[in-house]
Amino acid sequence: MAMQATEIEAMIKSALPDAVVSIQDLAGDGDHYAATVVSESFRGISRVKQHQIVYAALRGEMGGALHALALQTSAPE
């Protein structure tokens, strides 16, 4: 079962309340998304750790209901 973009955004914002999240459905199938996540929580930590935080927020849905997520993360400028 595919995930809705709003559900992905809500899960990320639940873990990172200050985040500005933008979700794009890349294929129109509810399985392939791109996400941009900007959060002060990311300041000073590696890109790998930033991505791990986002994937943890998705509570195991990656590889299941959410097939693919192209992820860009950063701290605010």
Buried (B, 14 or more C-beta within 10 A) or exposed (E): EEBEBEBBBEBBBEBBEEBEBEBEBEEEEBBBBBBBBBBEBBEEEEEEEBBEBBBEBBEEBBEEBBBEBEBBBBEEE
